[in-house]
Amino acid sequence: MHKNLTSLEIWEGVWEEEVPEDYIRKIVEYYKTTLLFNKIKRKIESHFSKMENLNVIELGAGEGIFSLLLGLEGARITCVDFSVKAIRRAKKIFDFYGVNATFVEADIFNLPTSFLAKYDVSISVGLAEHFLGRKRDEAFMAHLSVLKPKGLAFVVVPNARCFPYMIMKYLYEKFKGGWFLGAEFPISRRELINIARCMPKVNEYEIFGGSFYRTFYDNLFVPARIILGKLFNRPTPKFLIYKIANYRPSIFDDYLG
């Protein structure tokens, strides 16, 4: 499906569609309620006491939803992406919520020197899993290079042990000829631990997951419902994937979420 496309071409294709206001409201509200985002928010507030005026950078930001949510809490945001269309899309979403941010078109492997040791928090959501070997290590290092002393880095990646996601990914690749986000290599808990132990300047690390129940809902229940709706000619709500549900934390979250 994407074999003849470059990484940039794939992502430009992902972000090329217009973003209607209804989509913006629903996807932001969706992520605002996720267990994962709220874990990250609590850890930042616990470490720094408050969110206001913290310098936060999101690498490979795409739409920048996580950093937008932190911006709504008072953080000062910088979004970095190598896709012009991603930057344009993120700007529209931030403007919709009236959140000021700095948007930079740049490659995470060649960040401006002015970014080094500048930020309190660095974060990426769905970035490092698109690289292997040395490039993957460099992606993790990029998060550390921009941090001030005692800063926090959050690297959000798909879990190689999250079977709802792995099943969905396998079926999509089998029947569509490739994953819609290009090359994506999920990372196991063990690999994350090994990476953290090998990274310089890492004093402490923690591996935690999002909601396993929500992952199950999004990756298995929703697609099954959409497919059945098509088979039996029953309409499926356009934003079913962003349906808000109150899922409780579970013992599976940190291992299968």
N, C-alpha and C positions, 0 to 999 in steps of 0.2 A: 504493500500500500504506500509506504514512504521510502522504498528502497532507492529511488532516484532523486530524492529531495535532500537538500542540506538541512541541518538542524535549524538554521535561521528561517528557511523557507517553510518548514513545518510549523514553527511557532508564529510566523507571520500569518499563516493560514488559520491557526487556532484563534488569533485575536482580531481577525479582519472584520468580523460581523459587528454591526451596530449594537449598542447596548440600550434597550428600552428601559424607561424608568421603572417599570414593573419588575423587570429582571433584577435591576440594581437593588431595589428594596428587598426582594425576596432572598437573594443570595447573601446579602449582608446580614439580614436577620437570621438566616440559616447558620452562618458561621459564628455569629454572636452567641448562639445557644449551644454550640458544640462543647463537649467536655474538654477536648484538646485545647481550644482557645482559652477557655476559662482556667485550665491548669497553668498555661503559660502566663496569663494575666496575673494570677495569684503569686506565681513564683517571682515575677518582676516586682510586684508590689511588696512582697516579703523581703526581697533583697535590697530594694532602694527606698522602702517606706512609702513612696508615692510615685505616681506615673507622670505627674505634671513636669514638663520641661525636660524630660529625658530625651536624649538624642538616640533615635532608633533608625537603623538602616535595614531595609529588606532587599536581599540579593535575589536576582532572578524573579523580580516582584510580580510579573504578569499583571493581573488586575489589582494587586496590592491590598487584598481584603483584610488580611491579618494586621498589616501596618495601619490601614484606615481605622480599624477598630481600636488600636492603641492610640491613634491620633485623636479619636473621639474622647479618649480618656485624658488628653492633655499632652501627650508626647509629641515631640518635634520629629517629623518623618522625612526620610530620604528613601526614594524608591529607585532601584537600579535594574535595568533590563537592557538586553542587546537588541530587542525588537522595538522599532519605532511604533508599530501598531499597538504593542502592549503598553507602552508609555502613554500613547494617546488615549487608550481605553481607561487606564488607571486615572489619568487626569480627569476624565469625564465623571468617573465614579466619585473621586474626591471632591470635585466641584459640586456634585449633587448634594453632598453632605456638608459643604462649606468648610472642609478641612484643608488648611494650607499644607503644602508639602513641596519638597524639592525632587524633581524628576530628572534622572540622569540616564542617557543612553550610553551604556558602557558594558564591556565584557568583564565578568567577575574575575577572570584570570589576568586582567590588565587594568586594575582599578586605578583611578587618579591617586597620586601620592598624597594629596591633601586629605584623603579619606583615612589614612593610616592613623590608628590610635585616637580616633575622633569620637567614637560612638559608645554609648552606655550599653546598648543592646543591638545585636545583629540577629537577623532571622531569615530563614528561607523556608518556603513551603513547596515541596515538590521540585527540588533542584538537583541535589547531589546524586539522586538515583539515575540520572541521565548520563553518568560518567562511570568509567571503570578504571581500576589501577591507579596510576600516578595522578591522573586528572581528577579522580574522585578525592584523593588525599588533598589535592590543591584546592578543590571546592570547599572542603572543610576548613582548610587553612585560611581561605579568604575571609571566613567569618571571624576568625581570631585576629587577623591582621588589622582589622578596622576598629577593634575594641580598645577602650581605655583600660588601664589596670583595674581589676575587679569588675570588669564588664561581664555581661551574660550573652552567650550565643545559643540560639535555638535552631537546630537543623531538623526540619520535619520531612520525613521520608516514608514511603510505603514499606510496610513490614513484610518480609519474605515469609513469615509464618501466619500471616493473616489470610486464612483460606477463603473467605468470601471474596476478597479482592483478587486473590490468585486464580480462583475459578473464573471470575468475570474476565480477567485479563486473558486467560487461556482461551476461553470461548470467543472473545472478540478477535484475537489474533488468528484463530483457526478459521473463522467464518468471514472475517473482514480482510484478511491478508496482512494484518499488521496492527499494532496498537496505535490508537488515534493521536497519541502524544509522542510518537516516534520511539526510539530506543529507550527503554526504561528497565532498570535492573534493581528490583527491590532489595532491601538490605536487612539482614537478620540482626537480632539483638546481639548475638555474639560478635558479629563484625563491627557493630557500633561500639561495643566495649573495647575491642582491639584498636579501633581508630582513635578513640578517646585516650587510651593509654599511650599511644605513640605520638600524639600531638604535643608539641612544646607549648608551654604556658598554660596548660590545662591543670588547674589545681584540684578541681572537683568536677564530677560529671554524674548525670542521672539519666537513665533510660526510662521513659514513660510513654504510654500510648493514649490514643483517643478511645472513644466508646466502641467496644466490640459490637454491641447491639446495633448501634447506628451504622457501622460498617456493614453488618449483615443486612440491614434494611436497605441501604443505598445500593449495594452491589449484587444482591440476590433477590430480595423481595420486589423492589421497584422494577428491575428489568423483567422479571417473570410476570408482573402485573401488566406491564406495557405489551409484552408479547401476547399474553392471553387476551388482552383488549383488542389487539389487531386480529387475532385468530377468530374471535367471536364478535367482531365488529362493535366493540364497546369503546366509547371515547375515554381516553386517559387524560387527566388534568395536565395542562402544559407544564406546570411547575411542580409536578409530583416529586421530582428528585429533591426539591428544596422544602418539602413539607416539614413543618416544625413538629417535633415529637419530644416528649420529656423522657429521655432514657436515663435510667439510673446507672451509676458506676457499677462495674462488675469485677470479679476476680480475674477475668480474662483480658481486661483492657491493656495492661502493660505487657502482655505476652502475645495476644492474638489481635489486638486492636490496631 
